[in-house]
Amino acid sequence: MKILVINAGSSSLKFQLFDMTNESVIAKGNCEKIGLDGSFIGYKTTGDKKEVKVSLPNHTVAIAKVFEVLTDKNEGVIKSVDEISAVGHRFVQGGWLFDKSCLIDEKALSDLEKLTDLSPLHAKANMAGVKGCLNVMKNTPQVAVFDTSFHASMPAKAYMYGIKYEDYEKYHVRRYGFHGTSHRYVTGEVASLLGKKPEDIKVITVHIGNGSSITAVEHGKSVDTTMGLTPLEGLVMGTRSGDLDPSVVSYLAEKKGMSATQVVNYLNKECGILGVSGVSSDMREINSAIKEGNARARLALDMLIYKVKKYIGSYLAVLGGADAIVFTGGIGENQEDLREEALEGMEYCGIEIDKEKNNNLPRGTTEEISTKNSKIRVFRIPTDEEKLIARDTMALVK
C-alpha cells in the first residue's frame, strides 16, 4: 500500500510518499512560495534532490505539480496516481469536533469549515491541500490527522481557562494544544525503548523547534501541554512570544496604535527569539551571535532554556515523577547545550545527564543521554510526524 502525506501551509506544501510494506519513504519534497513570486518545487524521487522554479499560483496547482513529479516518465516513482491508496493530511486544528483522525467525507468537510476561526491561516491551507487532491483523485480516500487530537484527553482542570463558563461553552475557548502528532510519535518510540506499552509509562515530551511545546503524558495520553487556544501560548519560540499577561495586548495596542488583531499578529511573527535577540529566529544564527558576544542573543536562548526547565519541573509535579524525558524537534534534537542546561541542577528530581555523550551525539539517531544512575531516563529521539500520519491513514482506510 502506498500512502501520500500532505502538509499544507499558508504558502508551502510538503509531501512524502510512503511504501507502507516497510514504511519507507520513496519520494519527498516541498512546494515553496505558493501564490508568491519566485515559487519553486524541491523534491527527491529516484535520483539526487532537485529544485525547479515553477509558477505555483495556488495549492491546487501545487498539488498537480506534485503528482506530475511522482508520475514523471524518467524520474517518477509511480506510473499513475491510481497507485496511491490514500492521502493523509496534516490538520493543525481539530477543535472541539475532532478527537481522533478521520476519513474526510462531506460531513467532515462541513465540520472542518466550522473551525476556520480558530486557526484561519492554517485551516485554509489545510483545506486547500484536501481540495487540491480531490481535484486530481476524486475516488481516493482522504484522511485528516490533527495536531490537537492527542491532547483531547486532557482533563478539564488542565484545558480550561479562568473565563466565564458560558463563554467557554459558547465560543469553545480552551487549551487545545498542538504538535500532537510529534508528541504521540515519540511517546510510542520511548515506550518501545523502555520495553513497555505507552499506557504503562509517564513521560515528558519536549518538542523544540521554530515552534515549541512540552507535553505531560500519562498512560499514553496527554494530560497537559504548553500551547493553548492557539500555538502562541507556552514557551518562547522562534517568532512567538509564548506566555504573557493578557493585558500586554491592550497595553501594546494603546502604545503602538494597533488593533488587538495587529498586536496578536505582532506577538506571533515579530517576537520570541527574533524579537528579543534582534538577530534571527534561526537558532543557528543565534548561536553564532552568542559566540561573537551578543548579549541579547544569549538572553533569548537563556529565556527558552529557563522556560523548558520550568515546564519540565511543573510536569514532574503533575505526573508525580516520570519514567523518561524525551527531547525532539529541530532544536531539541540538535542543540546539546539546551538539553544540558535545561536539566542542570535537577539531580534532586532523579535526573542525571551523561554530558560527554550528550555533547557528542551523531546526527539523526535515537540516543539515551542519561547516566546509569539516573532515575528518570533521558532520550534524544528524532520525530517523524509524517510516518505517524501515514500509519493513521493506513489504519483508517483498511
N, C-alpha and C positions, 0 to 999 in steps of 0.2 A: 504494500500500500504506500502510495506517495501522498504526502501532506504538504501543502503550501502554507507557510505562515506569513501573515502580513501585519506590519506595524506601521500604521499611517500617522504621521504628524501633520502639523499645520502646513508645512512646506516641504515635507520629506516623506519618503515611503521606503521602509526597509523590508526585504523579503528573504526567506530561506525556504528551500525545497528539501524535504526530508524523505529518505527511503526508510520507512518505519520497520522494515525487516530487521535492521540493526541500528536504527536511529541515527544513521549517518546523514550528513549534510551533503547533497550532491550539487547544489548551486546556491549562491547567496549574493546579495548586492543591495544597493540603495539608490533611490532616485532623490536628487537634491535640488533645492531651489525651485520647487514646483510653483508655477504661477509667477516666477520672478525671472529677471534677466540672468543669463549665464547658467541655465539649468543643465544638468547632466545626469547620466546614469553610470555608476561604477558597479562592476559585477565580476564574479569568478565562476566559471562553469567548468569546461573541460581543460582549459589552459591557464595561463597566467592571468592575474587580475587586470581588467581593462577599465578604462574610463572614457566615455564617449559623450561629447556635447550634443544635446538634442533638445528641441523645444518641448517643454512639458507645461502647457498652459493650465492643466488641472489634473486631478487624481485619476480620472477616467483614462486620460491619455497615458499617464504614468503606468497604470496597470496594464494597458495594452502593450506598452513598451516592454514591460517585464515578461509578458507572455511571448513577445517577439524574440527576446533574448533566450528564453527557455527552450523555444522550439526552432531556433536557428539551425539551418541545414548543416552548417560546418561546426558550430560551437555549442549547439543546444544539447540538452540532456534528456529531452523527451521529444517524441515525434508529433504529439498533439496534446492539447490541454485536456483531452479526454482521459489521459493517463493519470491526471490528478484526481484522487478520490475525494478530497475535501479541502477546504480552506479554513484555517484558523486565524481569527482576527483578534489582535490585542485591543481591548477597550479599557480606557483609563477609569471610567466611572460607571459603576453598576447601580449606584444609588441605593434606594430602599426597595427597588424592584427585582434585583438580581443578586442572589446569594451564592450562585454557582454558575459555572459555564453552561451555555445553552445553544441549541440549534437555532439559527436565525430564520424564523418564519414571519408571516405577516404580523402576527401579534407582537413578536419580539421587536420587529422594526418599529411598530407603533409605540411600544413601551420605551424603546431607546430614544425616540424623538422627545419623549417627556422629560428626559434627563439633561437636555442640552443646556438648560440654565445653570446647572451645577458646574459644568466644565465646557463652556461654549467652543473654545478653540479646539480642544482635544476631541470633543464629541462630533463636531462637524467633520474633522479629518477622519476619524474612525468610521463614520457613516459613509464618507466618500470612498473609502477603501472597499467597503462592502458593495456599494452600488457599482463601483468600477469592475469588480469581479463578476457580479451578477450580469453586467452588460456583456461579458465575454463568455461566461459559463453559467447559464441560467439554471441548469439542472444539477449542478454540483453542490452538495451540501456546504453551507457556510456556518461556521461556529464562532460565537463570541466568548472570549475568555477575559475576565475582568480583573483589573488590578485591585479592586476593592473587595472582591468576594471572599478572599481568605480572611479578611477582618470582620466579616459578617458575624463571626462567632463571639465578638467582644461583648461582655456584659454591659447592661445599661449604665452601670456606675462608671464605666470606662469611656463609653462613647457619648454620653450626654454632656451638654454644656449647661451652665447655670443660667439659662434663659427661661422665660415663661413656658411652661409645659405646653400650653395651647399653641405657641408659635413653633415649637418642635413638631407638634402633630400636623400643623397646617403647612409649614414650609419645609419640613424634613431637615431642619438644621441640626446636625450632629457630627460627630467624628466618623468619617468613613475609612480613612487610611488608604495608603497606596503602596506601590511596589509589591503587591501581594503575590504576584507570580514568582518574583525573586525570593521573597521570604519563604514561600511554600517549597520552592525547589531546594534551597539549601537546608531547610528543615529535614526534608527527606534524605538528603545526602549525608547529613551529620548523624542522623539516626542509624543509617547503614554502617557508618564508621564506628559507632558505639556498639554495634551489634544488637540494636534494639529496634522496635517499631516506633514511628513518630508519636503514637498515642502513649508511649511509655516514658517519654523524656520531657524535661524542661530545658528550654534553650532560648538564648537571646541572640537574635539575628541582626547584624549591623551592616546595612547596605549604604555604603558611602560612595557617591559619585557626584556628578554635577547637581543631581537631585539626591537627597539622602533621607533615610528613615531607619528607625530601630524598632524592632517588634519583640514583645514578650510572648513566647509560645509555650503553652502548657497542654500536655496530652495531644500534641499535634495540631492545636488550634490557637489562633491569635487571641490573646486576652487583653492586649493593649498595644498601641503603636503611636509613634510620634506625630505623624501627619494627621490632619483633621478633616474639616469640611472640604478643603482643597489641599493641594500639595504645598501650600505656603507655610503651614504650621510646623513646628518642630525644630530641627537642627538648623544652624546657619548653613546655607548651601551656596552653590556657585553664584547665582544672582538673586536668590530668595533670602529674605531677612530671617525667616524662622520665627520663633516665639517672640512676641512683643505685647505690650499693653495695648488693648484695642483703642484707647484714647489717642495713641500715636497717630491714627488715621485722621481723626478730626483736627488734631493739632497741626499736622503737616498740611492738611488741606487748607487751613486758615493761613498758615505762614507762607506756603508756596503758591497760594492762589489756584489750587487744584480742586477737582471734584473728588468724591470718595472713590469713584472708579479709577480715576487717574492715579490716585495715591496707591491703590491696590496694585495697579499695573507697575508703578514705580517700585513697590516692595517686591514684586515678582521678578522684575527684569533688570533693575539697576542697583540692587542692594547686595546683601550677603558678602561672600568672599570678594567679589568685584568691588562693591561699594566701600567696604572697609579698607581694602588694600589700595584701591585706586590703580591697581596694576592689571588684573585679569580675573576671570572666573576659572581659568585653567590652572590646576594645581601644579602643573609642570612649570609654568611661568611664575607662579607664586614661590615655588621652591628656589628657582633661580634668583628671584629678587631677594629672598631671605639670605642666600649666600653672599649677595652683594651688600648686605647690611640694611635692607629696607625694613624699618621698624613696623610700618603699617601692614606689610605682608606677613610679618611674624605674628602680629596681633590677630590678623584674620585666621591664621592657622591655629593659634592658641585658643581662639574662641570656639572653633569647630571641635578641637580636642576636648576642651572643657565640657562642652555640651554632650559629647559622646560619653565621657566619663560619668557625667551627671545622670544621664538616662540609663546607662548600664546599672549604676548603683540603685536607682529607683526601681528598675525592673527586677533586680535581685530581691528587693523588698516585696514587690508584688508577687513574685513567684515563690518566695521563701527559699531562695537558693536556685542553682541551675546545674544541669549536667554539663552544659557546654555553652560557649560563646563563639559565634561564627562571624568573621569579617568577610564581606563580599562587596561587589561593585568596583568600578574602575579604580577609585582611590583606596577603598578598603582592602582590595586585593594587592595593590602595588606600592602603597606608602608605608614602609616599615616603621618610621618614627611615629606616625599617627597611632598605629596599633600599640606600640610600646608605651608611649606617653599616656594614652587613654586608659591603660590598665596599670600604670605605675602607681605604687602605693596602695594597691588593692589586695596585697597578700593576706590581710586580715579577713578578707572575704573568701580566701582559699584559691586565689588566682596568682599563679606564678609563671612568668614568661621565660622561655629559653631565648635570651637576647641574641645570642650568636646565630641560632637557627633562624629566628625572625628576621635578622638583618641579611641573610644570605639565601633567601628563597628563590628557586628557579621560577621563571615567569609562567603563569597559566596552569599551575599544578595545585592539587589539593594537598595541604600540608597541616600537620599539627604543630603548633608553636609553643605549647605549654610544656613545662618540665614534668618529669615523672612524679614529682611530689605535689603537683598542682591538683587540688581537689576538684576544681572546675576546669575542664579541658577546653583549650582554645584552638580554633582552626581558622585557616585561610582557605576558603572554598570558592572557586570561580563560579559565578551564577550562569544559568543558561535558561532564560525566560522563554526563548523560542522553542526549546526542546519540551518544556512543560506545556506550552500551548499546543504543540503537535501531539503530545500524549493525550491531553484532554479532548482534542479534536477527534483523534482516532477512537477513543473510548465512546464518544457520543455517536459517531456515525456507525460504529459496529453494533 
